[in-house]
Amino acid sequence: MQTSIDCVLQEQGADSRRLEPVRNYLRSVLSIARLVLDEVLAVRFEQEEPDKYRELVGKAGGEMAMLLRMAQRALPDGEDSEEIRSLARDLAPLVRAPHVYRFLFLRPSRTPMHTLAHFCLAGLGLPDEKLDRVARLALSSSVSAANERVPYRILDAAWTRQIAFGDAELDHSAISLSPLGVGVDLLQATTNDAYAFTHALPYATDFGRVPLPPYVDRKNLLGIAEALAVKALDEDDFDLLAEVLMATPILRLGWTPTLSFAWSVMERAWDEYGFVPGPGVPPAPENETRTKKVRRVLGTLYHTTFAAGLCCATMIACESVPPKIEHEVAGNLEAPPGKGTAWKINWNRSSRAVQESLIFLNLAFTLRRAVETIDLNGIREILMRAAASDLLEHPLFIQALEMLERIDESEK
């Protein structure tokens, strides 16, 4: 049975029959973007809580502009293109408001975050020449980089700059200092550790359009993505999962059984809810109106669905869609010891062949439980099973072996 990360379920190039459902998911995200514009970011709400509104426009507006830019790459024709431009036209005055100039005048080192939406919209054919001139002056100022950033945030800023100045901005030394160069400490990775990886990869490649430098080990990155996908499934974290799943099309190494299964988990939830569920919604205040309820719910949940939309757009643009997992006859293998609930539904519906192919998922869940309790004998047994399945060179198991070596050394 093929189980190593070198083994994939399909060659590069997606079956057109699988692309269309992914296009429809992306179209559904555009519908939610319209709701967010009309019910959350509409200027009629500006006077209620001006500071909070401005902050939300900056965050949600920037994410929406990124989504629209990628959606245009993935859905360039016909009604889709018209819908994207309609959303962009309505978003433009919100993200190009007068207060943006104040940041460019006084804090040029923060220019990338405040002009991201502007440059995305300009790329969609909605220029603003005055703001563009000021933004470029700020990006060229003597202090344009004078903002302490961790490596993946440096790549974030470089990604915004490449929209303005071209692809040379992506060839950045921060790649080697980011998780793309140094990896991720996987055994007890935090969500922030995971996000450093999931953000660095699309920023460094413009969501798969530009290849990574030759010195980057793409197979190692695919292994990291697998381990982080297991973390996301273990924690029912669809936000992280949507971002992790962008790794496969960007790296162009094909879909492993674990990553294909992870997509099927998100896909089932999407079909069930009509959106991708995110973190908990804040409790409702007393006497909440319907309008405020819609804003509270959408203002909390939009991010995860936007992330899933970016994932779909990346799959389409890179022509890399996971194969369909068949559920004709459910298998009866015992589920691995993972937490969370969403993945278990898919496991119980999967065929025996699919369950048997998920050796990495099973071992990774088991390793997470053993690490939680520092069960050294259990970890050794897991590594023996990984070796038997030709998985011992996977970054997750390399790190587990290194941990045992450190412990053994401490006992001498």
N, C-alpha and C positions, 0 to 999 in steps of 0.2 A: 504493500500500500504506500502511496506517495504522501509524505507528511511534512517534508522540510519546507522552509520558506522559499526554496528555489522552485518548488512545484506550484503550478497555478492551474486554475480550473478552465482558463481559456487563454488563447493567444491574444495579443494586442489587436484592437479593432472590435468594436461592439456590434453585436447582432442588431440590425435596425429595428427588429420587433421589440427588443429590450430598451432601445433608446426612446421610443414613443412614450411609454409610461413615465419615464424620468422627465421627459419634456412636460408632461401633464402635471407632475408634481411641481415643477418649476413655475408653471402657469398658475397653479394654486397659490404659490407663495406671492406671486405678483398681485393676486386678488387680495391677499392679506395686507400687502404693502399699501394697496388702495385704502383699505379700512384704517390702517395706522395713520395715513395722511389725513383722512377725513374725520376720524374720531379721536385721534390722540394729538396730532401735531398741528391741527387747524389753528389759524391765527386767532380765532374767536376765543381760544382758551388762554391766550397770552397774559391777559390781565388778571387771571385768577391767582397764579403763583409765578410771577415773571422769572425769578431765578431758576426755579425748578423746571419751568417750561423751556427756558433757554438751554439748560443742561441736557434735557431730554432731546431737544432738536439737534444739538451737537452730536449726541451719541447715536440716536436712532437715525438721524438724517445722514450721518456718515456711513452707517451700516447699510442703509437703503441705497445710497449712491453707489457703494461697492457692489451691491446685489444687482442693481440696474446695469452697471457696466459689464458685469459677467453675463447677465441675462441676454444682453445684446449680442455678446459673442456666441452664446449658445442658441439663441432664437432670433436670427438676424432678419427674418423675412415677414412680410404680410402683416396680419393683425397683431401678432406678437410684438413686432417692432413698433407698431403704432401705440400699443398699450405701454410699452416701455418708455417711449418718448412722452406720452401723456403724463405718466408718473413723474418723469424727470422734469417736465415743465412746471408741474405743481410743486415739486420739491425745491426747485431752484431759488425762489425768493426767500424761502425759510432758511436755507443754509448759506445764503449770501446776504444776510441781514447786516445792517450798519455796524452792529457790535463786533462783527468779524474783523473789520478794519482796525478797531481799537487793539485787538490782539496783534495784528500784523505791525502796527505802528510801535507798540510798546514791548512786545515779547516775540521778536522774530525767531528765537530759538524754538518756539512752539508752533511755528508755521505749518509743518506737515499735518498735525492733527486738526488744525483749523481750516485748512484748505483742501483736505482730502476730497470732500464732497464736491467742491468747486471744480477740481481737476477731472474728477470722474464725469461730471455733467458736461464739462467742456468737450471731453472725448466722445460724448454722445451727441455732439452737434449743438450744444447750448452754451455758447461762449458768453463771457462777461469781460470785455477787454480791459476795463479799468481795474477790476479786482485782479485780473490776471497779471497786469503790469506790477501792481503793488505786491502781489504774492511772489512773483519771481524776484523782485528786488529784496524781499525779506529772505527768500531762500538763498540768495547770493550774498547776504550781509556777512560781515566779519564774525558775527556770533551765531550764525545759522545752525551750527552744530553744538553750541554751548549749552547743552541740556543733558544732564547725566542720565544715560539710558542703559538698560541691560541689553545684551547683544540682539535679542529678537526684536526689541523695540527700535534698535538702530536699523534693523532690516525693514521694519514697519515704515520708518521715516524715509529710507532709501526707496521703498516701493512707491510712496507718494511722489518722491522726486523723479522717479523714472517716468511717471505719467507726464510730468512737465518737461523733463530734459532728455529722456531717451533711455534705452536699455543699459547703457554704460553704468548707470547708477546702481544697477543690480549686482555688478561685479564688485562686491564689497568685502573687505577683510573681516567684517563681523561674522560672516558665514562660518569661518573656521572656529570662532569663539562661541557660537550658538550651539544649540543641541544638534544641529546638522553636522557639526564638526566634532563635538566632544561627547555626544550621546545624551542619554537621560538616565538618571539614577533610578532604576525601575522598581526595585524590590519594595520600596515604600514611597513611591512617587506621589507627590501632592498634585492637586488639580492645577496649581500654578506651574509646577514642573511640566505637566502635560501640555498646558496651553503654550508654554514657551516653544515646544516642539511643533504643535499644530499651527501656530501662527508663523513661525520662522519659515516653514516649508512653502506655503503659498506666497509669502512676501518675497522670498529669494528667487522664485520662479515665475512671478506674475501668474499664479494659479496654473502652473504647468506649461505656460507658453514658452518660457525660456529654460533650457536645460541647466541643471546644477553643474558646478565646476567638476572636472574629472577627478579631483582628489576626494570628493565626497563619496562615501561608501553607501550606495543606494540600497543594497540588500540589507545592510545593517539598519538603515532607516525603516525599511519595510518591517523588519523584526520589531523595532521599537513601536511602530504603529500597531502591530498585532497585540503587543503587551498592553498598550494604552487602550486599545479597543476592549480588551478583557476588563481592565479597570473601569471603563465606562459602563460596560454591561453589569459588572459587579455592584455598581452604585446607582444603576438606573439613571445615568447621566446622559441624556440624549444630546445635550448641548456639546459636550466633549465628543460624543460618538460621531456626530455630524462632521465635526472638524477633523477627527482622526481619519474618517473614511475618504477625505480628499487626498490622503497620501497615496493611495493606490493609483489613481489616474495620473497624479503629478509625477510619480516615480516611474510610471510606465513599465512596471514589472509584473503586472497581472494580479488577479484576485486569488488570494489564498482561501482555503476553506473557512478559516476563522473570520476573515474580513468579509467574505461573502455572507456568512451566517449573520454577522453583525449588521450588515445592510438589511437583511431580511427582517431583523428585529425592528429596526427603525421604520421600514416600509410597512410592516403590519400595523404599527402604532399610528402611522400617518393615515393609513386607510381607515382605521377605526375612528380616529378623532377628527380627521379633516385638517389637522395641523400636527406639528411635532411638539409634544408636551415638554415644557420646560420646568423650571423651579416653581415652588409653591406660590400661589397668588396671595398677596397681603390680605388680611381679614377686612371685611367690609365695615366701614363706619356706620353709625346710626343714620337713618333717614337718607340713605344713599339713593340718588336718582339713577335712572337707567343710563343716562349719558355718562355719569361718573363711574358707574359700574363697568361700562364698556371700556372706558379709558383705563381703569385700574387693571382690568384683565389683559387687555391688549398691550398696555404699557409694560406689563411684566413678562408676557409670554412671547412677544414678537421676536425676541433675539434668537431663540432656539430655532424657530421656523426659518428666519433669515439665514442662519448658519446652514440649515438643511438645504435651503435654496442655493446657496453658494456651492455646496457640495454637489448638487444636481447639475448646476451650470458647469462646474469643473469636469464632471464625468462626461457631459455631452461634448464640451469643447475638446477634451482629450480623447474622445471616442473610446472610453473605457468604462463599461457598465458591467456590474457583476452578473454572473449567470443566474438564471432562475433556479431556485431551490424547490424541488418537487416535494409534495406532501401527500403522495398517493396513499401510502400505507404507513402509519406512524410506527416508528421503531419502539423497542422496549428496553433499550439500554438505560441503566440507572443514570440520572442526571449528575453531573459533577457538582462539587460542593460550593457553587457560586451563590452569592447573595443576590439581591435584586429579584424582580418578578417578571419583567418584560421578556428577558431571554428564555426563561423557563417555559413560557407559553410556546415559543417557537421550537424549543428543544422537544417538547412533548408532541408536537405536530410533525416533526421531521422524520424522514424515513430512516431505517436502520443504517443504510449506506451513508447518509449524511451524518448521523450521530457518530459512526465509526471514523469518519474523516476528520472529526473535530478533536484530534488527539492533543493538539497544542492548547485548545481551549480548556480541555479537561485538566491537563497538567498545570496550566497557568492558574486556574481556579484553586487547584489543590495546593500549589505552592503559596498562593496568597494566604490560605488558611494556616499553613505550616509556619510561614514567616510571622504571622500575627502572634503565634504562641511560642515562637523560637523552638519549634520541634525539630531538632537537628537530625534525629533518625529519620523523621518523615521527609526532610529536605534531601537527605542522602538517597532515600528510596526514589524520590521524584527524579533526581538526577540520573539514577540508573535507568529509569523508565524512559527519560528523555534520550539517553544514549542509545537505548534499544530502538528508538524511533528515529534515529539520525537527526536529533534536534539539539545535541549538546553544544553546537556552535551558534545557537540562537542567542542574541544578546541577553535575554532574560535569564537563561540558564548559565551562561558565562558568569553573570553577576552573582548568581546563587552559589556557584562553585567558588568564586573568589571570596564570598562571605565565609564559607566553610574553611577555606585556607586561612583566613584571618583569625577565626576562632581557634583553629588547631594550633596556630602559631602562639596564640595568647596562653595556651595551656601547657606549653613546653617548659 
